[in-house]
Amino acid sequence: MNTRALILNHLNRLENSLKCPICNDKCVKPLRIKICGHYFCTYCLQSQKKDHNCPKCNEFYEPCHIDYNNIATECEKQLEELRQLLESQEKYNNTMTYNHNQYQVIFISASQKTNAKGETALHLACKRKNLEQVRELVECPDDINARDYAGWAPLHEAIHTENLEIIEYLLKQHCLVNIPALYFETPLHQAASLNNIEIVKLLLKYGADVTLKDYSGKIPMENTTDKEIKELLKMPNGSEKIPKLFNVFLPFKVSVYCHSIDEHVKQKLKNCKDVQVQDKTDNKKLPDYLIIKKTHKLSFKILQAMLEGIQFLTQDRVDDFISGNHYINIPEETFLNNTELNKGIRKACMSALLKLPQLFEGLNFYIEDHTNPVEIYNLKVDKEYLQKLIKCGKGCCHFQLLQLHHLQ
């Protein structure tokens, strides 16, 4: 029996021993008969016709043997909190370690509705400073790290309104503290620009990185005019290098693209109610997963998926996936047998999971005309091919200067 199951077993036995034998439910206003040690609801015991005999063992007792200040009254709340904690660990036990931090992968079944700005209900609740609604949405759960079309997460919205209660609640719920917005502005950049020292301290407490740069190359310290904040944000990082825990989210009902996998495996996926198989990757909605074999060589589809932030799944994992076990320990997974390419896929999957900018975001590429394709990893790359890949990674193409062979 594992540790968690053992703890649950002891907890169940303890809770059963504290049940009322008359109503067979959790004791309400529990009292204890000292002579025999049995617990009862106050009302249940008082309503019994037999006076001074324990309803469970028939042991005689006197009124002075009734203990109203007993362990059941003392630990009822703690037992409930312990059970909730264990249940939450059961729900969120999909934990991986990456770059010295831990990430719990939470699968959400319903897709979140957004408005014309790409804002979710959680964004709007943060903007309105409605802590109660924020709590309700996070407990649903909604993706606490969802980004709108400006790249803002709910944490950015809460910082913008300078609502400390909501900011601290989101951080306690393990939101991504370094999530970048438009122009790569992190929450710490944002708090520093507001000259709000309380928010800065809060972000540092939960692991905000003082060394990250925005689009213009500025670190958070360069965004503030407050001397005390500048002192807090001095490099090296002001917060201790203690591993932090963050929640990340993936959909449970997914769309997939099958990249030259076995037909019988593809058919299994088509028969699964939680999976939609796409026949093309150029649909308006990108697939959530690209399914490959570990033996595949580098291809345009694989590069495209890496650049566009699509998650990867190997053919031999499909049965687990169909049974509902969607968790993949990305930093330790083998997606391709080629070691270097496998590292690239791992990094691309984690970058997408952590809502990081796409590889070429904000970059301009200048391409000269080329008549002959160049071979890279057994893949023939020409101008048109390269242009498509740059666009997949959110880069901008221009037609001059860059020599293709410089990429080798």
KEKE-54062 format. One record per residue: x, y, z of N, C-alpha, C in turn; residue in one letter; residue number from 0. Coordinates in pm, whole numbers, plus 50000, padded with zeros to 5 digits. Each point is the difference from the previous one (the first is absolute). Example, Ala and Ser with C-alpha at 12.3 -4.5 7.8 and 13.67 -1.06 7.14 Angstrom:
2
51319,49431,50780,49911,50119,50000,50090,50120,50000,a,0
49965,50105,49928,50082,50119,50006,49923,50109,50073,s,1
This chain:
408
50085,49881,50000,49915,50119,50000,50089,50124,50000,m,0
49974,50098,49906,50082,50119,49997,49968,50093,50117,n,1
50084,50104,50016,49987,50089,50117,49865,50069,50004,t,2
49956,50049,49883,49872,50072,49997,49885,49908,50038,r,3
49999,49877,49948,49894,49904,50031,50001,49965,50149,a,4
50120,49989,50058,50012,49969,50142,49942,50114,50086,l,5
50031,50124,49962,49947,50117,50072,49847,50002,49990,i,6
49948,49975,49880,49855,49999,49982,49934,49890,50082,l,7
50065,49885,50009,49946,49889,50077,49989,50037,50148,n,8
50105,50060,50054,49998,50044,50140,49896,50110,50021,h,9
49989,50090,49902,49903,50109,50011,49857,49945,50002,l,10
49973,49903,49913,49866,49939,49996,49966,49931,50132,n,11
50098,49927,50056,49978,49932,50128,49972,50100,50112,r,12
50074,50110,50001,49981,50102,50102,49863,50065,49987,l,13
49962,50033,49875,49869,50063,49978,49887,49905,50036,e,14
50016,49871,49970,49897,49901,50035,49985,49986,50152,n,15
50112,50009,50071,49994,49989,50146,49931,50120,50063,s,16
49994,50110,49927,49936,50122,50051,49857,50017,49949,l,17
49947,49899,49930,49861,50006,49954,49904,49971,50114,k,18
49882,50057,49988,49896,49972,50100,49936,49864,49970,c,19
50001,49905,50093,49942,49866,49976,49848,50003,49986,p,20
49936,50109,50043,49854,50007,49993,49954,50039,49861,i,21
50055,50111,49947,49960,50046,49864,50095,49951,49893,c,22
50113,49940,50044,50101,49946,49908,50053,50107,49904,n,23
50017,50121,50051,50051,50110,49921,50100,50078,50085,d,24
50066,50098,49938,50095,50083,50073,49929,50070,50117,k,25
50062,49996,50117,49938,50056,50120,49976,50150,49986,c,26
49879,50041,50033,49966,50142,50006,50003,50041,50147,v,27
50079,50100,50032,50024,50039,50139,50037,49875,50081,k,28
50113,49937,49966,50035,49870,50059,50026,50007,50151,p,29
49956,49895,50068,50035,49980,50140,50053,49857,50017,l,30
50070,49979,50109,50067,49871,50021,49968,49948,50140,r,31
49970,49869,50008,49980,49935,50130,50137,49951,50047,i,32
50049,50058,50107,50136,49970,50046,50017,49853,50038,k,33
49899,49938,50056,50011,49864,50050,50037,49902,49889,i,34
49931,50011,49886,50023,49905,49890,50072,50062,49880,c,35
50004,50134,49994,50071,50068,49892,49922,50018,49871,g,36
49869,49971,49999,49921,50012,49878,49948,50143,49980,h,37
49992,50039,49869,49955,50135,49964,49858,49997,49947,y,38
49926,50108,50026,49862,50014,49952,49971,50145,49966,f,39
49901,50020,49912,49946,50134,49983,49929,50038,50130,c,40
50007,50124,50039,49934,50045,50123,49850,49969,49995,t,41
49935,50034,49887,49855,49978,49987,49967,49850,50002,y,42
50081,49918,49929,49973,49856,49993,50003,49936,50138,c,43
50100,50036,50082,50011,49939,50132,49887,50047,50093,l,44
49969,50130,49990,49895,50054,50087,49863,49946,49964,q,45
49981,49957,49877,49869,49950,49956,49979,49852,50033,s,46
50104,49934,50051,49985,49858,50034,49915,49981,50126,q,47
49917,49895,50001,49912,49973,50114,50078,49941,50117,k,48
50105,49922,49968,50078,49939,50107,50086,50108,50066,k,49
49980,50018,50129,50079,50099,50074,50127,49935,50054,d,50
50114,50068,49980,50127,49962,50060,50051,49862,49957,h,51
49961,49959,49882,50059,49880,49940,50047,50034,49859,n,52
50125,49967,49969,50055,50031,49867,49920,49924,49894,c,53
49944,50070,49899,49921,49933,49897,50079,49899,49918,p,54
50132,50011,50005,50081,49909,49918,50042,49875,50078,k,55
50043,50018,50125,50052,49885,50077,49920,49971,50127,c,56
49903,50085,50027,49912,49985,50117,50072,50021,50134,n,57
50119,50058,49995,50075,50031,50122,49929,50111,50078,e,58
49992,49984,50132,49935,50101,50084,50092,50121,50016,f,59
49943,50119,49992,50077,50122,50022,49916,50101,50077,y,60
50064,50093,50064,49933,50108,50072,50020,50130,49924,e,61
49919,50103,50024,50013,50128,49928,50141,50059,50007,p,62
50070,49975,50108,50135,50055,50013,50100,49932,49905,c,63
49958,49888,49941,50087,49927,49908,49988,50048,49855,h,64
49914,50100,49977,49984,50055,49864,50108,50106,49976,i,65
50075,49982,49895,50110,50093,49965,49959,50080,49876,d,66
49973,50129,50020,49961,50086,49888,50122,50061,49930,y,67
50110,50006,50071,50123,50057,49943,50093,49885,49961,n,68
49969,49934,49887,50069,49876,49963,50076,50016,49869,n,69
50070,49893,49963,50086,50006,49881,49921,50024,49871,i,70
49876,49951,49994,49919,50017,49879,49971,50148,49974,a,71
49974,50075,50109,49974,50144,49983,50129,50074,49965,t,72
50114,49948,50047,50128,50067,49979,50053,49980,49858,e,73
49981,49879,49945,50069,49969,49874,49908,49986,49878,c,74
49872,50030,50016,49906,49984,49887,50044,50081,49878,e,75
50035,50126,50022,50042,50087,49889,50131,49951,49940,k,76
50094,49960,50086,50131,49954,49951,49987,49872,49917,q,77
49911,49909,50043,49979,49877,49924,49942,50028,49862,l,78
49907,50095,49994,49940,50037,49872,50103,50063,49908,e,79
50085,50088,50055,50105,50064,49920,50101,49897,49950,e,80
50032,49901,50085,50094,49896,49959,49944,49917,49886,l,81
49872,49966,50007,49937,49924,49892,49999,50080,49869,r,82
49967,50129,50009,49998,50085,49881,50139,50010,49939,q,83
50101,50010,50086,50137,50007,49952,50040,49873,49927,l,84
49966,49886,50057,50032,49872,49937,49926,49983,49868,l,85
49873,50044,49995,49922,49991,49877,50057,50092,49893,e,86
50046,50118,50041,50059,50091,49902,50130,49944,49946,s,87
50077,49929,50085,50122,49936,49953,49970,49887,49903,q,88
49888,49930,50023,49956,49895,49907,49967,50061,49865,e,89
49937,50119,50004,49958,50066,49877,50118,50059,49924,k,90
50100,50049,50076,50110,50072,49938,50133,49930,50023,y,91
50005,49870,49977,50123,49927,50028,50088,49987,49876,n,92
49967,50071,49893,50078,49993,49877,50108,50107,50003,n,93
50107,49972,50072,50103,50102,50024,50128,49967,49927,t,94
50058,50103,49936,50127,49984,49931,50097,50109,50047,m,95
50129,49972,49986,50103,50096,50038,50069,50052,49875,t,96
50014,50134,49993,50061,50062,49881,50069,50128,50043,y,97
50129,50012,49966,50079,50118,50038,49987,50033,50149,n,98
50010,49897,50082,50004,50012,50147,49866,50035,50064,h,99
49893,50011,49923,49867,50023,50055,49911,49878,49974,n,100
49891,49991,50076,49904,49891,49980,49872,50055,49937,q,101
49941,49918,49913,49878,50041,49931,49896,49889,50010,y,102
49883,50036,50051,49888,49906,50006,49916,50020,49874,q,103
49978,49892,49926,49920,50008,49877,49855,49968,50037,v,104
49912,50095,49975,49858,49984,50030,49923,49996,49868,i,105
49919,49897,49984,49923,49985,49875,49859,50053,50021,f,106
49960,50091,49914,49866,50060,50011,49915,49952,49883,i,107
49875,49964,50030,49916,49936,49899,49931,50102,49909,s,108
49963,50115,50055,49923,50097,49921,50092,50110,49947,a,109
49982,50038,49874,50076,50111,49944,49942,50131,50053,s,110
50087,50095,50028,49957,50126,50059,49949,50097,49893,q,111
49887,50062,50027,49946,50099,49908,50075,50131,50017,k,112
50019,50071,49890,50070,50128,50005,49919,50106,49929,t,113
50025,50125,50034,49934,50111,49932,50082,50045,49879,n,114
49964,50112,49942,50067,50048,49878,50147,50032,50022,a,115
50038,50022,50126,50140,50029,50032,50078,49875,50042,k,116
49930,49886,49996,50065,49877,50042,50001,49981,50150,g,117
49925,50081,50073,49997,49994,50146,49904,49891,50047,e,118
50042,49925,50100,49914,49900,50063,49922,50065,50115,t,119
49908,49922,50056,49925,50050,50117,50094,50033,50115,a,120
50111,49926,50010,50097,50026,50107,50071,50133,49980,l,121
50034,50032,49875,50057,50133,49972,49905,50109,50048,h,122
49873,49986,49965,49900,50104,50031,49978,50011,50150,l,123
49999,49887,50071,49983,50003,50146,50116,50073,50067,a,124
50121,49981,49947,50118,50071,50053,49990,50150,49972,c,125
49955,50034,49881,49984,50142,49965,49898,50068,50091,k,126
49895,49925,50036,49894,50057,50084,50032,49992,50150,r,127
50114,49943,50034,50043,49984,50139,49903,49914,50080,k,128
49942,49899,49934,49899,49915,50063,50068,49871,50049,n,129
50050,50003,50124,50074,49886,50054,49914,49875,50009,l,130
49875,50014,50040,49912,49884,50015,49982,49927,49866,e,131
49980,50077,49894,49985,49938,49867,50132,49938,49953,q,132
50111,50066,50032,50131,49945,49965,50018,49863,50064,v,133
49964,49989,50129,50011,49872,50071,49915,49892,49932,r,134
49875,50035,49966,49909,49904,49938,50057,49948,49868,e,135
50054,50091,49919,50051,49962,49868,50126,49914,50011,l,136
50087,50035,50094,50125,49923,50017,49969,49859,50049,v,137
49897,49987,50084,49965,49870,50055,49925,49912,49900,e,138
49958,50056,49885,49921,49925,49900,50068,49871,49947,c,139
50126,49994,49954,50093,50112,49992,50001,50062,49861,p,140
50030,50131,49994,50030,50067,49874,50152,50010,49988,d,141
50046,50021,49878,50145,50017,49977,50042,50133,50062,d,142
50071,49994,50110,50040,50119,50074,50105,50081,49923,i,143
50061,49936,49898,50105,50066,49922,49954,50039,49859,n,144
49870,49993,49972,49951,50031,49865,50041,50141,49959,a,145
50041,50014,49875,50042,50132,49951,49898,50055,49900,r,146
49972,50130,50010,49911,50063,49903,50082,50038,49876,d,147
49938,50072,49906,50068,50031,49874,50115,50098,50017,y,148
50005,50069,50114,50112,50089,50031,50108,49927,50079,a,149
49978,49869,50025,50098,49921,50073,49986,50010,50150,g,150
49898,50071,50049,49983,50017,50144,49933,49877,50062,w,151
50055,49955,50112,49939,49895,50082,49918,50068,50110,a,152
49914,49925,50070,49926,50060,50113,50090,50069,50101,p,153
50122,49947,50021,50092,50064,50094,50036,50141,49954,l,154
50021,50020,49870,50027,50135,49948,49882,50094,50030,h,155
49878,49949,49981,49880,50082,50025,49992,50040,50147,e,156
50028,49904,50089,49994,50029,50144,50105,50103,50041,a,157
50119,49990,49940,50106,50097,50030,49962,50137,49947,i,158
49937,50004,49883,49959,50128,49941,49902,50074,50092,h,159
49912,49924,50067,49905,50063,50093,50060,50018,50139,t,160
50122,49947,50020,50074,50010,50127,49919,49944,50117,e,161
49931,49886,49972,49920,49934,50103,50083,49890,50066,n,162
50055,50031,50118,50092,49907,50067,49935,49867,50036,l,163
49871,50004,50040,49930,49877,50039,49993,49901,49885,e,164
49959,50049,49883,49989,49912,49883,50137,49954,49953,i,165
50098,50090,50001,50136,49963,49958,50052,49887,50087,i,166
49987,50015,50132,50051,49898,50090,49923,49869,49985,e,167
49869,50009,49978,49921,49878,49981,50047,49924,49875,y,168
50019,50072,49890,50046,49935,49876,50138,49936,50020,l,169
50087,50069,50071,50134,49946,50025,49994,49877,50090,l,170
49910,50002,50099,49984,49884,50088,49942,49880,49924,k,171
49928,50029,49892,49945,49894,49916,50099,49956,49892,q,172
50125,50042,50016,50112,49953,49917,49990,50044,49854,h,173
49952,50122,49976,50003,50052,49862,50146,50021,49959,c,174
50024,50014,49869,50135,50022,49950,50043,50144,50030,l,175
50095,50016,50090,50037,50133,50048,50083,50077,49898,v,176
50065,49928,49906,50085,50067,49900,49938,50001,49861,n,177
49870,49981,49991,49934,49990,49869,50015,50131,49923,i,178
50050,49996,49876,50020,50125,49925,49874,50043,49927,p,179
49979,50132,49995,49888,50057,49924,50053,50051,49866,a,180
49924,50086,49936,50045,50063,49876,50131,50073,50027,l,181
50090,49994,49905,50133,50060,50015,50080,49936,50114,y,182
49963,49875,50036,50073,49918,50096,50004,50062,50140,f,183
49904,50083,50033,49995,50064,50131,49950,49899,50104,e,184
50081,49971,50101,49960,49909,50107,49919,50076,50105,t,185
49930,49929,50089,49931,50070,50109,50093,50088,50083,p,186
50126,49957,50015,50095,50081,50078,50035,50130,49928,l,187
50016,49994,49867,50018,50124,49922,49883,50095,50026,h,188
49881,49943,49995,49878,50079,50015,49991,50065,50138,q,189
50026,49921,50105,49994,50052,50137,50106,50107,50023,a,190
50118,49979,49943,50108,50099,50014,49962,50131,49934,a,191
49938,49993,49882,49961,50123,49930,49892,50076,50074,s,192
49922,49930,50085,49898,50065,50083,50059,50057,50129,l,193
50128,49972,50024,50068,50043,50123,49927,49951,50125,n,194
49943,49878,49991,49924,49944,50111,50087,49896,50073,n,195
50059,50043,50111,50097,49915,50070,49935,49877,50062,i,196
49874,50011,50044,49931,49886,50061,49980,49887,49899,e,197
49962,50037,49877,49982,49898,49896,50134,49939,49962,i,198
50102,50083,49990,50134,49952,49968,50047,49897,50103,v,199
49982,50032,50128,50040,49907,50108,49923,49868,49989,k,200
49871,50011,49970,49915,49881,49989,50047,49911,49885,l,201
50029,50060,49885,50046,49923,49884,50134,49933,50027,l,202
50091,50073,50066,50130,49942,50034,49985,49882,50096,l,203
49907,50012,50094,49975,49892,50096,49959,49872,49930,k,204
49926,50013,49889,49950,49882,49928,50085,49964,49878,y,205
50124,50053,49996,50096,49950,49901,50017,50082,49875,g,206
49957,50125,49997,50019,50084,49882,50149,50018,49972,a,207
50037,49995,49873,50140,50007,49956,50037,50144,49965,d,208
50100,50055,50069,50040,50140,49977,50088,50015,49877,v,209
50041,49889,49939,50095,50006,49889,49934,49994,49862,t,210
49869,49975,49994,49934,49986,49870,49990,50135,49929,l,211
50014,49995,49868,49999,50124,49919,49873,50009,49917,k,212
49953,50124,49983,49884,50020,49913,50047,50018,49855,d,213
49908,50038,49913,50028,50011,49856,50114,50098,49971,y,214
50010,50106,50081,50103,50102,49978,50130,49969,50073,s,215
50006,49885,50068,50123,49961,50069,50009,50048,50143,g,216
49892,50055,50054,50003,50052,50137,49967,49892,50101,k,217
50071,50001,50113,49963,49916,50113,49905,50080,50089,i,218
49926,49936,50092,49902,50073,50080,50054,50122,50074,p,219
50124,49993,50048,50059,50111,50075,50004,50128,49916,m,220
50011,49985,49870,50007,50118,49912,49864,50061,49972,e,221
49894,49939,50053,49864,50050,49977,49950,50089,50113,n,222
50079,50015,50106,49952,50074,50116,50086,50122,50029,t,223
49939,50100,50064,50074,50118,50046,50015,49999,50152,t,224
49942,49898,50065,50002,49990,50145,50133,49938,50047,d,225
50074,50072,50084,50133,49955,50043,49991,49871,50082,k,226
49897,49991,50086,49986,49880,50083,49971,49877,49915,e,227
49916,50018,49896,49970,49888,49910,50125,49962,49921,i,228
50075,50099,49955,50125,49971,49928,50095,49916,50086,k,229
50005,50033,50130,50086,49925,50092,49953,49855,50012,e,230
49866,49981,50005,49943,49865,50008,50032,49917,49876,l,231
50003,50069,49885,50012,49930,49872,50144,49991,49950,l,232
50096,50035,50084,50139,49991,49957,50037,49856,49967,k,233
50075,49982,49892,50048,49867,49965,50118,49965,50090,m,234
50026,49872,50033,49921,49883,49960,49863,49997,50065,p,235
49922,49902,49961,49858,49997,50036,49980,50021,50149,n,236
49906,50092,50032,49974,50036,50139,49940,49887,50081,g,237
49923,49912,49938,49937,49889,50075,50093,49880,50002,s,238
49990,49919,50106,50083,49881,50012,49967,49900,49890,e,239
50101,49926,49961,49982,49901,49893,49937,49872,50056,k,240
49878,50013,50049,49926,49885,50052,49906,49952,49891,i,241
49997,49869,49968,49908,49952,49895,49856,50039,50030,p,242
49930,50050,49901,49862,50043,50016,49907,49903,49928,k,243
49873,50002,50042,49898,49915,49938,49902,50087,49924,l,244
49976,49967,49873,49907,50076,49916,49901,49903,49934,f,245
49879,50049,49977,49898,49922,49929,49999,50037,49853,n,246
49994,49899,49914,49986,50021,49856,49882,49916,49953,v,247
49940,50040,49888,49871,49942,49961,50004,49950,49856,f,248
49935,49884,49980,49981,49944,49866,49856,49954,49987,l,249
49948,49996,49876,49861,49953,49981,49991,49849,50013,p,250
49887,49952,50055,49978,49855,50008,49940,49950,49868,f,251
49905,50075,49945,49946,49966,49868,50086,50071,49897,k,252
50061,49923,49909,50104,50056,49915,49975,49968,49852,v,253
50065,50082,49916,50008,49969,49858,50144,49958,49969,s,254
50015,49901,49913,50133,49947,49970,50021,49991,49850,v,255
50125,50006,49959,50037,49973,49862,50095,49881,50001,y,256
49968,49898,49923,50080,49877,49995,50102,50011,49888,c,257
50128,50003,50038,50108,50019,49903,50059,49864,49961,h,258
49941,49939,49897,50049,49873,49945,50011,49891,50106,s,259
49896,49985,50082,49999,49891,50097,49920,49883,49944,i,260
50002,49887,50070,49931,49880,49952,49849,50023,49994,d,261
49937,49945,49900,49858,50026,49975,49912,49949,50115,e,262
50035,49886,50058,49916,49945,50108,50006,50090,50124,h,263
50113,50067,50020,50013,50093,50113,49915,50124,49974,v,264
50004,50047,49877,49919,50116,49962,49851,49969,50018,k,265
49961,49878,49967,49860,49960,50014,49957,49999,50147,q,266
50090,49956,50088,49972,50004,50144,49968,50142,50046,k,267
50079,50093,49950,49980,50140,50038,49866,50053,49949,l,268
49964,49959,49880,49873,50044,49942,49881,49945,50079,k,269
50019,49887,50065,49891,49939,50078,49991,50055,50142,n,270
50095,50085,50037,50002,50056,50136,49918,50128,50005,c,271
49905,50009,50093,49909,50116,50005,50071,50129,50042,k,272
50115,49988,50068,50071,50119,50046,50105,50049,49903,d,273
50006,49937,49882,50103,50035,49902,49935,50030,49864,v,274
50040,50110,49941,49958,50033,49864,50122,49992,49910,q,275
49994,49916,49899,50113,49981,49909,49986,50096,49882,v,276
50100,50087,49984,50001,50093,49888,50072,49937,49881,q,277
49945,50022,49882,50063,49946,49879,50106,50095,49945,d,278
49990,50128,50036,50097,50099,49952,50046,50086,50117,k,279
50125,50048,49993,50050,50088,50104,49981,50147,49965,t,280
49950,50028,49880,49984,50140,49962,49857,50048,50021,d,281
49924,49931,50086,49866,50046,50034,50010,50131,50078,n,282
49888,50066,50017,49999,50126,50076,50048,49976,50143,k,283
49963,49887,50057,50044,49966,50136,50112,49897,49992,k,284
50113,50034,50059,50111,49906,50002,49966,49882,50090,l,285
50053,49880,49971,49976,49886,50090,50071,50023,50133,p,286
49952,49934,50103,50065,50009,50131,50124,49913,50006,d,287
49998,49887,49927,50111,49904,50003,50037,49955,49860,y,288
50130,49978,49979,50050,49931,49881,50046,49863,50045,l,289
49946,49895,49938,50035,49864,50038,50104,49945,49903,i,290
50112,49954,50054,50112,49954,49918,50050,49865,50050,i,291
50087,49939,49921,50074,49882,50044,50139,50045,50046,k,292
50055,49929,50096,50134,50035,50048,50106,49983,49892,k,293
49970,49918,49901,50096,49971,49893,49998,50104,49889,t,294
49906,50097,50006,49992,50100,49894,50128,50084,49991,h,295
50029,50042,49879,50107,50097,49977,49937,50139,49995,k,296
50083,50102,50003,49951,50137,49997,49920,50024,49873,l,297
49884,50066,50016,49915,50032,49886,49942,50140,50018,s,298
49940,50051,49895,49939,50133,50007,49888,50002,50105,f,299
49920,49894,50006,49889,49994,50096,50052,50009,50144,k,300
50110,49930,50027,50056,50002,50135,50053,50139,50034,i,301
50074,50060,49907,50051,50135,50022,49886,50101,50017,l,302
49899,49987,49918,49883,50088,50006,49934,49991,50138,q,303
49981,49878,50049,49936,49981,50131,50084,50059,50112,a,304
50131,49983,49992,50089,50056,50102,49990,50152,50002,m,305
49998,50062,49884,49998,50146,49991,49865,50059,50039,l,306
49892,49924,49976,49866,50052,50028,49951,49968,50141,e,307
50080,49929,50079,49963,49974,50138,49901,49886,50018,g,308
50003,49903,49909,49913,49882,50010,50070,49896,50087,i,309
49924,49931,50085,50057,49895,50083,50023,49873,49916,q,310
50091,49916,50046,50033,49877,49929,49955,49878,50079,f,311
49966,49893,49926,49963,49872,50059,50054,49891,49911,l,312
50061,49898,50059,50053,49890,49920,49895,49892,49983,t,313
50012,49925,49892,49902,49896,49967,49985,49899,50112,q,314
50111,49964,50067,49991,49898,50105,49934,50052,50128,d,315
49968,50129,50004,49929,50057,50115,49850,50013,49975,r,316
49956,49966,49882,49860,50024,49962,49902,49923,50087,v,317
50030,49874,50033,49907,49921,50083,49978,50064,50136,d,318
50110,50047,50062,49988,50072,50128,49914,50125,49983,d,319
50024,50070,49893,49930,50126,49973,49850,49975,49986,f,320
49963,49897,49928,49859,49967,49978,49932,49959,50131,i,321
50076,49933,50088,49944,49957,50129,49983,50115,50098,s,322
50047,50120,49964,49984,50116,50086,50126,50046,50068,g,323
50109,49926,49984,50128,50040,50060,50075,50089,49901,n,324
49972,50130,50003,50059,50094,49904,50136,50053,50044,h,325
50039,49971,50123,50121,50061,50054,50125,49945,49934,y,326
50088,50090,49958,50130,49965,49946,50105,50082,50074,i,327
50099,49934,50057,50108,50071,50067,50096,50052,49893,n,328
49968,50116,49947,50067,50051,49881,50153,50005,50013,i,329
50056,50053,50110,50147,50010,50008,50072,49865,49997,p,330
49927,49891,50025,50064,49868,50001,49948,49908,49889,e,331
49910,50050,49918,49938,49917,49895,50091,49987,49879,e,332
49995,49884,49935,50069,49980,49872,49896,50010,49889,t,333
50004,50109,49925,49907,50020,49889,50060,49948,49869,f,334
50131,50023,49984,50073,49950,49883,50128,49933,50048,l,335
50043,49898,49930,50123,49930,50039,50124,50085,49978,n,336
49992,50098,49910,50111,50092,49978,50012,50093,50122,n,337
50112,49990,50071,50016,50069,50128,49985,50151,49987,t,338
50066,50060,49902,49997,50146,49985,49861,50049,49963,e,339
49935,49932,49908,49865,50040,49960,49902,49979,50114,l,340
50022,49895,50079,49913,49974,50114,50008,50114,50102,n,341
50121,50052,50022,50017,50115,50090,49920,50120,49949,k,342
50003,50019,49868,49926,50112,49941,49851,49988,50021,g,343
49947,49878,49984,49856,49979,50021,49963,50022,50146,i,344
50082,49948,50091,49973,50022,50143,49993,50149,50032,r,345
50098,50074,49950,50005,50143,50029,49882,50074,49939,k,346
49961,49961,49878,49886,50064,49933,49870,49973,50076,a,347
49982,49876,50047,49879,49965,50076,49992,50077,50131,c,348
50113,50010,50071,50001,50072,50127,49980,50151,49978,m,349
50059,50054,49895,49981,50143,49972,49854,50032,49974,s,350
49931,49911,49927,49858,50021,49974,49919,49988,50129,a,351
50036,49903,50083,49929,49977,50126,50016,50119,50095,l,352
50117,50064,49997,50029,50113,50089,49962,50135,49937,l,353
49932,49994,49885,49950,50121,49932,50113,50096,49960,k,354
50115,49945,49966,50113,50084,49959,49982,50044,49855,l,355
50067,50109,49959,49988,50046,49860,50045,49894,49903,p,356
49942,50003,49880,50044,49905,49897,50140,50037,49953,q,357
50068,49901,49943,50144,50008,49978,50044,50126,49924,l,358
49927,50040,49895,50042,50112,49918,49917,50127,50025,f,359
49925,50002,50110,49910,50112,50026,50081,50130,50015,e,360
49960,50100,49920,50065,50130,50007,50126,50011,49915,g,361
50035,49893,49925,50123,50002,49920,49969,50022,49852,l,362
50091,50070,49933,49992,50020,49855,50108,49916,49932,n,363
49963,49930,49893,50095,49918,49925,50010,50056,49858,f,364
50124,50012,49952,50024,50049,49865,50057,49885,49917,y,365
49931,49964,49894,50036,49880,49923,50032,50039,49856,i,366
50117,49960,49954,50035,50018,49860,49937,49890,49916,e,367
49987,50024,49872,49949,49895,49911,50096,49883,49997,d,368
49943,49880,49999,50082,49879,49995,49945,49907,49894,h,369
50089,49942,49925,49957,49906,49896,50019,49855,50044,t,370
50098,49978,50087,50029,49863,50043,49962,49980,50146,n,371
49926,49893,50030,49966,49970,50139,50125,49956,50078,p,372
49995,50021,50130,50110,49958,50088,49951,49887,50088,v,373
50085,49897,50023,49959,49886,50079,50039,50021,50147,e,374
49900,49994,50090,50023,50012,50145,49928,49883,50067,i,375
50073,49919,50076,49942,49880,50064,49924,49915,49898,y,376
50059,49978,49883,49940,49920,49893,49871,50063,49946,n,377
49982,50130,50024,49881,50070,49954,50042,50108,49901,l,378
49942,49999,49882,50037,50099,49899,49921,50129,50021,k,379
50072,50108,50026,49938,50128,50034,50025,50099,49887,v,380
49892,50058,49948,50014,50107,49900,49934,50128,50055,d,381
49998,50104,49917,49951,50130,50045,49854,49993,50045,k,382
49915,49936,49922,49858,49991,50032,49977,49923,50130,e,383
50076,49893,50015,49991,49915,50120,50039,50081,50124,y,384
50112,50072,49988,50050,50079,50111,49903,50112,50036,l,385
49941,50059,49900,49903,50107,50020,49880,49951,50082,q,386
49952,49881,49968,49886,49943,50073,50034,49975,50146,k,387
50120,49947,50025,50041,49970,50137,50014,50127,50084,l,388
50055,50105,49940,50015,50127,50071,49863,50054,50039,i,389
49904,49990,49912,49865,50047,50030,49935,49916,50108,k,390
50027,49868,50000,49947,49913,50106,50049,50044,50137,c,391
50125,50048,50005,50058,50046,50127,49975,50145,50028,g,392
49905,50064,49924,49961,50140,50020,50107,50100,49961,k,393
50091,49959,49910,50100,50095,49949,49951,50068,49874,g,394
50066,50109,49962,49965,50075,49878,50108,49979,49895,c,395
49958,49972,49876,50094,49971,49891,50017,50121,49908,c,396
50124,50024,49962,50033,50098,49897,50098,49932,49904,h,397
50014,50053,49881,50074,49926,49897,50130,50069,49962,f,398
50096,49994,50093,50135,50045,49971,50094,49959,50112,q,399
50127,50016,49981,50106,49987,50099,50034,49859,50049,l,400
49907,49928,50059,50036,49877,50071,50035,49887,49903,l,401
50115,49939,50019,50040,49885,49923,49952,49873,50068,q,402
49935,49915,49924,49940,49879,50059,50104,49910,50065,l,403
50124,49996,49943,50097,49908,50055,50048,50042,50138,h,404
49969,50123,50044,50036,50042,50134,49923,49924,50106,h,405
49888,49938,49963,49917,49927,50096,50055,49863,50032,l,406
50094,49954,49922,50049,49863,50022,50086,49992,50126,q,407
